[in-house]
Amino acid sequence: MKTQRWFTPWVLTIPALAWLLVFSVWPSINTLRLSFTNAKPLGGDVDFVGLRNYTDMLHDGDVRTALLNSVVYMAICLPLLTILPLLLAVLVEKRLPGISFFRTAFYVPVIASAVVVGLMWTWLLDDRGLINNMARALHVVAQPVPFLTDRWLVLISAISLTVWKGLGYYMIVYLAALGNVRKDLHEAAAIDGAGAVRRFLTVTVPGVRGTMFLVSILVSVAALRVFSELYILTGGKGGPGGKDQSLVMLIQQYAGGFYGNFGYASALSVLLFAVTLVPMIVLARLNNRSER
């Protein structure tokens, strides 16, 4: 019997560690470093400017608007994509004839390209799109609904797209968790006279509480980092007057082009990281408090 050499585990972990250092740790450190400079895309002299980029953010109206959009986006997506996929998973978990078709149908939007889906929704929601044409044909509205030209309707349209595309993914996550919920607890609750709603609240929800916490973290982080939905629905312009930009769109705007400002874009990235930590900490504390 051969004994394992002491360095074998280290040799096996070197590729993963190298990947982590090169593509995660170093870019993060470099972004933090650049946030204190006036670095430009074309290089040249890079000067240390201290906290100037961060103080400029405090007086930047575009940053406040983008931050508000990102927070509103997260606040709406979080409950919808935490609860609706669970309800959907409970429905498709049942072994009924043809249920596999519905599971597949609900999951199709997940594997569809975000660009293709965004273009489809743009065609549907445009002033001359399918929804407005049908609404006018049925005399529901006299004028086209400005889904893609109104400041808040653009945001709601993008949120609807995110929820529709994410339902299937989180449904699969919940399906895996529901498989671990003890069936005898449901049977005991049914014998005690608990109805379907009562069993859902007292047996199903506590049984998947850990998964709900995981889903809520994933949803909050993804919502704060939203880019594709808003970018495609607004044609890259950020809505009317640029009022529907997210923080990621703002970072892309400042970092792109020959005359971009890498330093300011890096400071915005640090802000996005800090904002992302807030819901994670809050949700973690709520989860710990509920388990006591």
C-alpha positions in Angstrom: 0.0 0.0 0.0 1.5 3.3 -1.1 1.4 6.2 1.3 0.3 9.6 0.1 3.0 12.2 -0.1 2.5 15.4 1.9 2.6 17.7 -1.1 0.0 15.8 -3.2 -3.0 17.9 -2.0 -1.0 21.1 -2.7 -0.1 19.9 -6.2 -3.8 19.2 -7.0 -5.0 22.6 -5.7 -2.3 24.7 -7.5 -4.4 25.0 -10.8 -7.5 26.2 -8.9 -5.4 28.6 -6.7 -3.6 30.0 -9.8 -6.9 30.6 -11.5 -8.4 32.3 -8.4 -5.3 34.5 -8.0 -5.0 35.5 -11.6 -8.7 36.0 -12.5 -10.3 37.0 -9.2 -7.9 38.2 -6.4 -5.5 40.3 -8.6 -8.2 42.0 -10.6 -10.0 43.0 -7.4 -6.8 44.4 -5.9 -5.9 46.2 -9.1 -9.5 47.7 -9.3 -9.1 49.0 -5.7 -5.7 50.5 -6.6 -7.0 52.1 -9.8 -9.8 53.8 -7.9 -7.3 56.1 -6.3 -5.8 57.2 -9.7 -6.8 59.0 -12.9 -5.9 56.0 -15.1 -7.0 56.2 -18.8 -7.7 53.5 -21.4 -4.8 54.6 -23.6 -2.3 54.5 -20.7 0.0 57.5 -20.2 0.9 59.0 -16.9 -1.1 57.6 -14.0 -1.3 60.0 -11.1 -2.4 59.2 -7.5 -5.5 61.4 -6.8 -6.4 60.0 -3.4 -10.1 60.1 -2.6 -11.0 62.5 -5.4 -12.9 59.8 -7.4 -15.0 59.0 -4.3 -15.7 62.6 -3.4 -16.8 63.2 -7.0 -19.3 60.3 -6.7 -21.0 62.1 -3.8 -21.8 65.0 -6.1 -22.6 63.0 -9.3 -26.3 62.9 -10.0 -25.9 60.1 -12.4 -24.4 57.9 -9.7 -27.3 58.6 -7.3 -29.8 57.8 -10.1 -28.1 54.6 -11.0 -27.8 53.6 -7.4 -31.6 54.2 -6.9 -32.4 52.2 -10.0 -30.2 49.3 -8.8 -31.8 49.3 -5.3 -35.3 49.5 -6.7 -34.5 46.7 -9.1 -33.3 44.5 -6.2 -36.1 45.4 -3.9 -38.7 44.2 -6.4 -36.8 41.2 -7.8 -35.9 39.8 -4.4 -39.4 38.9 -3.1 -40.7 37.9 -6.6 -37.8 35.6 -7.4 -37.6 34.1 -3.9 -41.3 33.2 -3.6 -42.7 32.6 -7.1 -40.1 29.9 -8.1 -41.0 28.1 -4.8 -44.7 28.1 -5.7 -43.8 27.0 -9.2 -41.6 24.2 -7.9 -44.4 22.9 -5.6 -46.8 22.8 -8.6 -44.4 20.9 -10.9 -43.1 18.6 -8.2 -46.3 16.5 -8.4 -46.1 13.4 -10.5 -48.8 14.0 -13.1 -49.0 13.0 -16.7 -47.2 15.5 -18.9 -45.6 17.4 -16.0 -42.2 17.0 -17.6 -43.3 19.1 -20.5 -44.2 22.0 -18.1 -40.9 21.6 -16.3 -39.0 21.9 -19.6 -41.2 24.8 -20.8 -40.6 26.8 -17.6 -36.8 26.2 -17.9 -36.5 27.2 -21.6 -36.1 31.0 -20.9 -33.1 30.2 -18.7 -31.1 28.7 -21.5 -32.2 31.3 -24.0 -29.6 34.0 -24.8 -30.1 37.2 -22.8 -29.6 39.2 -26.0 -32.2 37.2 -28.0 -34.7 37.4 -25.1 -34.1 41.1 -24.7 -34.7 41.7 -28.5 -37.9 39.7 -28.3 -39.2 41.8 -25.4 -38.2 45.0 -27.2 -40.3 43.9 -30.2 -43.2 43.0 -27.8 -43.1 46.3 -25.8 -42.3 48.8 -28.5 -44.9 51.5 -29.4 -45.6 49.5 -32.5 -45.1 46.2 -30.9 -47.4 43.2 -30.4 -48.7 44.2 -27.0 -49.5 47.8 -27.9 -51.1 46.8 -31.2 -53.3 44.2 -29.5 -54.3 46.7 -26.8 -55.3 49.3 -29.3 -57.1 46.8 -31.5 -59.2 45.7 -28.4 -59.7 49.4 -27.5 -58.0 49.0 -24.2 -55.8 52.0 -24.7 -56.1 54.9 -27.1 -52.4 55.7 -27.3 -49.4 53.3 -27.1 -48.2 52.5 -23.6 -44.7 53.9 -23.3 -43.1 50.7 -22.0 -39.7 51.6 -23.4 -39.8 55.4 -23.2 -41.2 56.1 -19.8 -38.6 56.4 -16.9 -40.3 54.0 -14.5 -42.1 51.8 -17.1 -38.7 50.9 -18.6 -37.5 49.8 -15.2 -40.7 47.7 -14.6 -40.3 46.2 -18.1 -36.7 45.2 -17.4 -37.7 43.7 -14.0 -40.5 41.7 -15.6 -37.9 40.3 -18.1 -35.5 39.4 -15.3 -38.3 37.7 -13.3 -39.6 35.8 -16.3 -36.1 34.6 -17.3 -35.0 33.6 -13.8 -38.1 31.7 -12.7 -37.1 28.4 -14.3 -33.6 28.5 -12.8 -34.6 29.0 -9.2 -37.5 26.6 -9.7 -34.9 23.9 -10.4 -33.0 24.9 -7.2 -36.2 24.6 -5.2 -37.1 21.3 -6.8 -33.8 19.8 -5.5 -34.6 21.2 -2.0 -38.1 19.9 -2.0 -36.8 16.4 -2.5 -35.2 16.6 0.9 -38.4 17.6 2.7 -39.7 14.7 4.7 -42.9 13.3 3.3 -44.0 11.9 6.7 -44.3 15.5 8.0 -46.8 16.3 5.3 -48.7 13.2 6.1 -48.8 14.0 9.8 -49.9 17.5 9.2 -52.7 16.2 6.8 -53.9 13.8 9.5 -54.0 16.7 12.0 -56.3 18.5 9.5 -53.9 20.9 8.0 -54.9 22.1 4.5 -52.6 22.6 1.6 -51.8 26.2 2.4 -51.1 25.4 6.1 -48.9 22.5 5.2 -47.0 24.7 2.7 -46.4 27.4 5.5 -45.6 25.0 8.3 -43.8 22.1 6.6 -42.5 23.2 3.1 -41.2 26.6 3.9 -39.3 25.6 7.0 -37.9 22.6 5.1 -36.5 24.8 2.4 -35.5 27.8 4.5 -31.8 27.3 3.8 -32.4 27.2 0.1 -34.6 30.3 0.3 -31.7 32.1 1.9 -29.3 31.0 -0.8 -31.8 32.0 -3.5 -32.3 35.4 -1.9 -28.6 36.0 -1.9 -28.2 35.0 -5.5 -31.2 37.2 -6.6 -30.0 40.3 -4.7 -26.5 40.1 -6.1 -27.8 39.5 -9.7 -30.3 42.3 -9.4 -27.7 44.8 -8.2 -25.4 43.8 -11.1 -28.1 44.0 -13.8 -26.9 45.1 -17.2 -28.2 43.2 -20.2 -31.9 43.7 -19.7 -31.7 47.5 -19.2 -29.0 47.9 -21.9 -31.0 46.0 -24.6 -34.5 47.4 -23.8 -33.1 51.0 -23.8 -30.8 50.5 -26.9 -27.8 51.2 -24.7 -29.0 54.7 -23.9 -30.1 54.1 -20.4 -33.7 55.1 -21.1 -35.1 58.7 -21.4 -32.3 61.1 -20.4 -30.2 58.2 -19.2 -32.4 57.9 -16.1 -32.7 54.1 -16.2 -29.0 53.3 -16.0 -27.8 50.7 -13.5 -24.5 51.0 -11.7 -23.0 48.4 -14.1 -24.1 50.4 -17.1 -22.5 53.5 -15.6 -19.3 51.7 -15.0 -19.3 50.5 -18.7 -20.0 54.1 -19.8 -17.0 55.6 -17.9 -14.6 52.7 -18.7 -15.4 52.5 -22.4 -14.0 54.6 -25.3 -10.7 56.2 -26.0 -11.4 58.9 -23.4 -12.7 56.8 -20.6 -11.8 57.2 -17.0 -10.6 53.9 -15.5 -10.0 55.5 -12.2 -13.6 56.7 -11.8 -15.0 53.5 -13.2 -12.9 51.5 -10.7 -14.3 53.7 -7.8 -17.8 52.9 -9.1 -16.9 49.2 -9.1 -15.8 49.5 -5.4 -19.1 51.2 -4.7 -21.0 48.4 -6.4 -19.1 45.9 -4.3 -19.9 47.7 -1.1 -23.6 48.0 -2.0 -23.7 44.3 -2.9 -22.4 43.4 0.6 -25.3 45.2 2.3 -28.2 42.9 1.4 -25.9 39.9 1.9 -25.2 40.9 5.5 -28.8 41.8 6.2 -30.1 38.5 4.8 -27.5 36.6 6.7 -28.5 38.2 10.0 -32.2 37.6 9.3 -31.5 33.9 8.6 -29.4 33.5 11.7 -32.2 35.2 13.8 -34.9 32.9 12.3 -32.9 29.8 13.2 -32.6 30.6 16.9 
